Amino acid sequence: MYLNTISPAEGATHAPKRVGRGIGSGMGKTCCRGVKGQKSRAGGFHKVGFEGGQMPLQRRLPKRGFKSTTARFNAQVTLGELNNLPIEEVDILALKQARLVPANTQSVKVILSGSLNKAITLRGVAVTKGAKEAIEAAGGKISD
């Protein structure tokens, strides 16, 4: 389930506000815009974050942090998940077909979590130091 696929139950949504339809509707005359000012006028628009000419908050505060653009293409797999695979040769394509990693994954790293009790061969998959020791102890090997 994804947030962009969720929709309300049938009949759960309200009808949209009908403004400017007379005094009895409670939304007549000024149409819920209040009296005077830029936002009450037709075409009265300003950018998000605009503070009337004052230096906006997002420009007053210092830049901080970093968001990787490639993080969404990276995935990790545990030794326990590899142990459950019915194959001996493991590469990124095999992991995608087994649905252990998303379809858009470009790089995979094996981490030391769980146990491995069969020999497997890894191709084109990165491994942590502890996972490498566990794979080689089980009789497996890692090739780039």
C-alpha positions, 0 to 999 in steps of 0.5 A: 500500500502506498500513500498515493493510492489511498482514497477515502471510502465511498460517500466519505468525502464532503461536497466542495465549498460553494462560495459566493452563493448568497448571504444564507450560505454563510459564504456569500459576499466576501466568499470566506476571504475576509475584508481587504488585503492582498489575499482578498483580491483576485490574483492576490498571490504570493510565493510559498514562504513569502513574508512581505519582503522580510527575509524569509525563514528558509533563507535566514536559517543556515543550510544543514545536512545532506540528502543522498540522491542515490540512497533510493537505489541502494538496498541491503540483504541479511545472511538469513534471507540469503540462507532461505534462497533456493539458489547457490549463485546470487547476484542483483538480478536473482535478488530482484526476482526473489523480491528481496530488493526493490526493482529499481535497486542498483547496488546491494550490500549483504550484512551480518544478521542471521545465520548462513549454513550453506555455500553460496557464491556472490557476484556483483554484491558488496558485503560487510566484513562480518558477513564476508567471514560468515560466508567464507566460513560456510564454504561460500565465496565472493567474486566481483 
